[in-house]
Amino acid sequence: MAAIVLCCGLSMNATSGLKKADPAPALHAPGFAWNFIYAFGSGPVPGLSWSGDYLYISSGSYLVYSANGYGFLTPSTPVYVSAVDNANTYVQVAETGGGTGISYYDFMEY
């Protein structure tokens, strides 16, 4: 009987080192993808794109408000905007220097 207990104990210890690490939290599950879409406001901002948690603009200067704070968006300065952090709120994009208004964007999960 002692041999069976010892054998099982060694077997469990030997395989415990082979366990896979716990997966990332559910919010960062690998199966999720996001679309950054115009929701409402002054119309879509020309040249605005989102990739890899950053907003990019091809020309102009914009002020961006999001759940991650605010930033000044220019062609040389992308602004960090996380899809996960902004999933339940809108991202505001306003042209600086007396622009035409504010455009609101949303993240849609698919």
C-alpha positions in Angstrom: 0.0 0.0 0.0 2.8 2.4 0.8 4.3 1.8 -2.6 1.1 2.8 -4.3 0.9 6.1 -2.3 4.6 6.8 -2.9 4.2 6.1 -6.6 1.1 8.3 -7.0 2.8 11.1 -5.0 5.9 11.0 -7.3 3.7 10.9 -10.4 1.7 14.0 -9.3 4.9 15.9 -8.4 6.5 15.0 -11.7 3.6 16.2 -13.8 2.9 19.4 -11.8 5.9 21.1 -13.4 4.4 20.5 -16.9 1.2 22.5 -16.3 0.5 25.3 -18.7 0.6 28.8 -17.3 -2.8 30.2 -16.5 -4.3 32.0 -19.5 -4.5 35.8 -19.7 -7.6 37.4 -18.0 -10.9 37.1 -19.9 -10.7 40.8 -21.1 -7.7 39.9 -23.1 -9.0 36.7 -24.6 -7.3 36.0 -27.9 -10.6 35.3 -29.8 -11.8 38.9 -29.6 -11.3 41.4 -32.3 -12.4 45.1 -32.4 -13.7 47.5 -35.0 -13.2 51.2 -34.4 -16.3 52.9 -36.0 -17.8 56.3 -36.3 -20.9 56.6 -34.0 -22.3 60.1 -34.2 -21.3 63.8 -34.2 -19.8 66.1 -36.8 -19.0 63.2 -39.2 -16.1 60.8 -39.7 -12.7 62.4 -39.4 -10.8 62.0 -42.7 -7.6 60.0 -42.3 -8.4 58.7 -38.8 -7.4 55.1 -38.1 -7.0 52.8 -35.1 -4.4 50.0 -34.9 -2.7 48.2 -32.0 -4.3 50.4 -29.4 -3.2 53.6 -31.0 -5.1 56.2 -33.0 -3.4 57.6 -36.1 -4.2 60.6 -38.3 -2.9 61.3 -41.8 -3.1 65.1 -41.5 -4.3 67.8 -39.2 -4.3 68.2 -35.4 -7.0 66.7 -33.1 -7.7 66.5 -29.4 -8.8 63.0 -28.3 -10.7 62.2 -25.1 -11.1 58.6 -24.0 -11.2 56.3 -21.0 -7.4 56.4 -21.2 -7.2 60.2 -20.7 -6.7 62.8 -23.4 -4.0 63.4 -26.0 -3.1 65.6 -28.9 -3.2 63.6 -32.2 -1.0 64.6 -35.1 0.5 62.7 -38.0 3.7 62.3 -36.0 2.1 61.7 -32.6 -0.3 58.7 -32.2 -2.6 58.6 -29.2 -3.0 55.5 -27.0 -6.7 54.3 -27.0 -7.3 50.8 -25.7 -10.3 49.0 -27.1 -10.8 47.0 -23.9 -10.7 50.2 -21.7 -13.1 52.0 -24.0 -15.5 49.2 -24.8 -18.4 50.8 -22.8 -17.8 54.4 -23.7 -17.3 56.7 -26.6 -14.0 58.2 -27.8 -14.3 61.9 -28.6 -12.2 63.4 -31.5 -12.2 67.1 -31.9 -10.2 69.2 -34.4 -8.0 71.7 -32.7 -7.8 75.4 -33.7 -11.5 76.1 -34.2 -12.6 72.9 -36.0 -16.1 72.0 -37.0 -17.1 70.1 -33.8 -16.7 66.7 -32.1 -17.0 63.3 -33.6 -17.7 60.3 -31.4 -16.3 56.9 -32.1 -17.1 53.5 -30.6 -15.4 50.1 -30.4 -17.5 47.1 -31.6 -16.4 43.6 -30.7 -16.8 40.8 -33.1 
